[in-house]
Amino acid sequence: MTKMFRMAAGLLGWFALALQYGLILAGDFDTNAITRTINFFSYFTILTNILAALALTLPIIAPQYTFGHFFQGQR
């Protein structure tokens, strides 16, 4: 059950990030895509959501690696 919740929450996080990035790129045609991408990654909320999505998905995708163990709570 924990793996299912973790994967569902991680996928929801990645979907929300991808949707937000798509909306950023689709809007405001006065600036180029590079400037909008830098602006997207300059928000602390976006960076925190990326970290949360990584923390939820890495233990399932790569449990044998260091970050997979770290986010799973194992040493």
KOLKOLSE-908771 format. One record per residue: x negated, y, z negated of N, C-alpha, C, O in turn; residue in three letters; residue number from 1. Coordinates in Angstrom, 2 decimals. Each point is the difference from the previous one (the first is absolute). Layout:
N
{{X Y Z} {X Y Z} {X Y Z} {X Y Z} Ala NUM}
...
***
This chain:
75
{{-0.82 -1.20 0.00} {0.82 1.20 0.00} {-0.86 1.26 0.00} {0.33 0.98 0.66} Met 1}
{{-1.45 -1.01 -1.40} {-0.87 1.17 -0.07} {-0.63 0.27 1.37} {-0.11 1.16 0.40} Thr 2}
{{-0.31 -2.21 0.31} {-0.58 0.19 1.32} {1.01 0.59 0.97} {-0.34 0.84 0.83} Lys 3}
{{1.58 -1.28 -0.95} {1.04 0.51 0.90} {0.27 1.48 -0.26} {0.13 0.79 0.93} Met 4}
{{-0.04 -0.42 -2.20} {0.20 1.40 -0.35} {-1.19 0.84 0.44} {0.17 1.09 0.55} Phe 5}
{{-1.36 -1.60 -0.78} {-1.21 0.72 0.36} {-0.07 0.24 1.51} {-0.32 1.10 0.44} Arg 6}
{{0.63 -2.13 0.34} {-0.04 0.14 1.45} {1.10 0.93 0.51} {-0.23 0.80 0.90} Met 7}
{{1.43 -0.89 -1.47} {1.10 0.87 0.42} {-0.31 1.47 -0.31} {0.23 0.88 0.82} Ala 8}
{{-0.76 -0.63 -2.01} {-0.34 1.37 -0.38} {-1.16 0.52 0.84} {-0.01 1.17 0.39} Ala 9}
{{-0.97 -2.02 -0.10} {-1.12 0.40 0.84} {0.43 0.32 1.42} {-0.43 0.99 0.59} Gly 10}
{{1.28 -1.84 -0.03} {0.50 0.26 1.35} {0.85 1.26 0.06} {-0.06 0.75 0.97} Leu 11}
{{0.84 -0.52 -1.99} {0.78 1.23 -0.06} {-0.92 1.22 -0.05} {0.27 1.01 0.65} Leu 12}
{{-1.33 -1.10 -1.43} {-0.96 1.09 -0.08} {-0.68 0.27 1.34} {-0.10 1.15 0.42} Gly 13}
{{-0.36 -2.22 0.26} {-0.63 0.18 1.30} {0.98 0.54 1.03} {-0.36 0.84 0.83} Trp 14}
{{1.60 -1.31 -0.88} {1.02 0.51 0.92} {0.25 1.48 -0.23} {0.10 0.77 0.96} Phe 15}
{{0.01 -0.36 -2.21} {0.23 1.41 -0.32} {-1.16 0.88 0.45} {0.21 1.09 0.52} Ala 16}
{{-1.43 -1.57 -0.72} {-1.18 0.75 0.45} {-0.03 0.11 1.52} {-0.28 1.07 0.54} Leu 17}
{{0.57 -2.15 0.15} {0.00 0.03 1.47} {1.11 0.91 0.52} {-0.20 0.74 0.97} Ala 18}
{{1.35 -0.79 -1.60} {1.10 0.88 0.40} {-0.34 1.46 -0.21} {0.25 0.83 0.87} Leu 19}
{{-0.83 -0.51 -2.01} {-0.39 1.38 -0.28} {-1.07 0.48 0.98} {0.05 1.14 0.46} Gln 20}
{{-1.01 -1.98 -0.15} {-1.04 0.37 0.95} {0.60 0.23 1.39} {-0.37 0.94 0.70} Tyr 21}
{{1.29 -1.81 -0.31} {0.67 0.17 1.28} {0.79 1.30 0.07} {0.00 0.68 1.03} Gly 22}
{{0.66 -0.34 -2.12} {0.75 1.26 -0.04} {-0.93 1.20 0.05} {0.33 1.01 0.63} Leu 23}
{{-1.47 -1.11 -1.28} {-0.99 1.10 0.04} {-0.51 0.18 1.43} {-0.13 1.14 0.46} Ile 24}
{{-0.15 -2.24 0.24} {-0.51 0.10 1.36} {1.07 0.46 0.98} {-0.32 0.66 0.99} Leu 25}
{{1.57 -1.00 -1.24} {1.08 0.37 0.91} {0.40 1.47 -0.13} {0.55 0.57 0.94} Ala 26}
{{-0.81 0.03 -2.06} {0.41 1.39 -0.22} {-1.10 0.98 0.32} {-1.11 -0.40 0.38} Gly 27}
{{1.40 1.66 -0.53} {-0.95 1.12 0.12} {-0.98 -0.15 1.16} {-1.13 -0.44 -0.18} Asp 28}
{{1.58 0.82 1.35} {-0.82 -0.13 1.20} {-1.01 1.13 0.17} {-0.71 0.04 1.00} Phe 29}
{{0.65 0.88 -1.95} {-0.96 1.10 0.08} {-1.43 -0.45 -0.32} {-0.96 0.63 0.44} Asp 30}
{{0.82 -1.69 -1.20} {-1.34 -0.50 -0.38} {-0.24 -1.34 0.68} {0.94 -0.69 0.39} Thr 31}
{{-2.21 0.33 -0.27} {-0.32 -1.28 0.66} {0.12 -1.15 -1.00} {0.19 0.21 -1.20} Asn 32}
{{-0.30 -1.43 1.72} {0.21 -1.20 -0.82} {-1.09 -0.16 -1.06} {0.27 -0.53 -1.08} Ala 33}
{{-1.47 0.95 1.38} {-1.10 -0.13 -0.98} {0.26 0.89 -1.21} {-0.21 -0.43 -1.14} Ile 34}
{{0.65 1.64 1.38} {0.31 0.91 -1.10} {1.16 -0.53 -0.84} {-0.03 0.09 -1.22} Thr 35}
{{1.05 -0.63 1.87} {1.13 -0.57 -0.74} {-0.41 -1.23 -0.79} {0.52 -0.23 -1.09} Arg 36}
{{-1.45 -0.57 1.63} {-0.49 -1.18 -0.72} {-0.79 0.42 -1.24} {0.17 -0.58 -1.07} Thr 37}
{{-1.04 1.56 1.23} {-0.75 0.50 -1.15} {0.94 0.58 -1.05} {-0.20 -0.20 -1.20} Ile 38}
{{1.21 0.90 1.65} {0.99 0.56 -0.92} {0.76 -1.11 -0.72} {0.28 0.11 -1.19} Asn 39}
{{0.04 -1.18 1.90} {0.71 -1.14 -0.60} {-0.82 -0.61 -1.14} {0.53 -0.26 -1.08} Phe 40}
{{-1.81 0.03 1.33} {-0.85 -0.63 -1.00} {-0.50 0.96 -1.07} {-0.70 -0.42 -0.93} Phe 41}
{{1.03 1.68 1.03} {-0.45 0.96 -1.01} {0.94 0.05 -1.21} {-0.34 0.62 -1.01} Ser 42}
{{1.49 -1.24 1.10} {0.93 0.00 -1.12} {-0.34 -1.12 -0.98} {-0.20 -1.15 0.39} Tyr 43}
{{0.15 1.50 -1.66} {-0.31 -0.98 -1.04} {1.09 -1.07 -0.08} {-0.29 -1.15 -0.33} Phe 44}
{{1.52 1.51 0.62} {1.11 -0.97 -0.03} {-0.22 -1.09 1.03} {0.25 -1.18 -0.28} Thr 45}
{{-0.69 1.54 1.46} {-0.25 -0.98 1.05} {-1.14 -0.93 -0.41} {0.10 -1.22 0.17} Ile 46}
{{-1.17 1.79 -0.70} {-1.13 -0.82 -0.44} {0.40 -0.95 -1.12} {-0.45 -1.15 -0.03} Leu 47}
{{1.29 1.62 -0.88} {0.47 -0.85 -1.09} {0.90 -1.12 0.52} {-0.08 -1.13 -0.48} Thr 48}
{{0.92 1.44 1.46} {0.85 -1.03 0.58} {-0.82 -1.04 0.76} {0.35 -1.18 -0.01} Asn 49}
{{-1.42 1.60 0.66} {-0.89 -0.96 0.66} {-0.64 -0.92 -1.03} {-0.08 -1.21 0.20} Ile 50}
{{-0.39 1.78 -1.30} {-0.61 -0.81 -1.05} {1.02 -0.97 -0.61} {-0.33 -1.16 -0.27} Leu 51}
{{1.55 1.62 0.06} {1.05 -0.88 -0.54} {0.32 -1.13 0.97} {0.16 -1.14 -0.42} Ala 52}
{{-0.05 1.44 1.70} {0.29 -1.03 1.00} {-1.16 -1.00 0.08} {0.22 -1.21 0.13} Ala 53}
{{-1.44 1.71 -0.21} {-1.16 -0.91 -0.02} {0.01 -0.89 -1.24} {-0.27 -1.19 0.08} Leu 54}
{{0.59 1.78 -1.22} {0.02 -0.76 -1.25} {1.06 -1.08 0.03} {-0.16 -1.04 -0.63} Ala 55}
{{1.23 1.26 1.36} {1.06 -1.00 0.07} {-0.27 -1.08 1.04} {0.41 -1.14 -0.18} Leu 56}
{{-1.10 1.49 1.26} {-0.16 -0.97 1.07} {-1.34 -0.73 0.01} {-0.07 -1.14 0.46} Thr 57}
{{-0.99 1.74 -0.96} {-1.32 -0.67 0.03} {-0.05 -1.32 -0.77} {-0.64 -0.93 0.49} Leu 58}
{{1.26 0.81 -1.66} {-0.06 -1.31 -0.67} {0.66 -1.13 0.79} {-0.33 -1.17 -0.20} Pro 59}
{{1.25 1.51 1.08} {0.67 -1.03 0.80} {-0.77 -0.27 1.29} {-0.14 -1.15 0.42} Ile 60}
{{-0.34 2.22 0.21} {-0.69 -0.13 1.29} {-1.41 -0.53 -0.18} {-0.43 -0.88 0.75} Ile 61}
{{-0.30 1.40 -1.73} {-1.41 -0.38 -0.19} {-0.29 -0.28 -1.47} {-0.71 0.77 -0.63} Ala 62}
{{1.25 -1.86 0.07} {-0.20 -0.27 -1.43} {-1.43 -0.41 -0.35} {-0.40 0.11 -1.16} Pro 63}
{{-0.39 -0.57 2.13} {-1.35 -0.46 -0.28} {-1.02 1.12 -0.08} {-1.12 -0.22 -0.46} Gln 64}
{{1.49 1.42 0.91} {-0.95 1.12 -0.01} {0.08 0.78 -1.31} {0.94 -0.16 -0.78} Tyr 65}
{{-1.93 1.00 0.55} {-0.13 0.75 -1.25} {1.21 0.88 -0.26} {0.54 0.02 -1.10} Thr 66}
{{-0.10 0.71 2.12} {1.14 0.89 -0.20} {1.29 -0.78 -0.22} {0.88 0.46 -0.73} Phe 67}
{{-0.77 -1.62 1.34} {1.16 -0.85 -0.25} {0.07 -0.44 -1.44} {1.07 0.00 -0.61} Gly 68}
{{-2.22 -0.38 0.04} {-0.07 -0.39 -1.41} {0.26 1.21 -0.90} {0.70 -0.11 -1.01} His 69}
{{-1.26 1.25 1.38} {0.14 1.20 -0.82} {1.47 0.42 -0.11} {0.48 0.27 -1.10} Phe 70}
{{0.22 -0.22 2.22} {1.40 0.43 -0.01} {0.93 -1.07 -0.57} {1.13 0.30 -0.39} Phe 71}
{{-1.59 -1.53 0.34} {0.80 -1.06 -0.58} {-0.19 -0.07 -1.51} {0.79 -0.62 -0.71} Gln 72}
{{-1.84 1.26 0.22} {-0.26 0.02 -1.42} {-0.95 -1.09 -0.45} {-0.14 -0.24 -1.20} Gly 73}
{{-0.52 -0.43 2.15} {-0.95 -1.06 -0.33} {-1.41 0.56 0.11} {-0.23 1.02 0.65} Gln 74}
{{-0.70 -1.69 -1.28} {-1.41 0.41 0.10} {-0.75 -0.91 0.90} {-1.20 0.20 0.20} Arg 75}
***
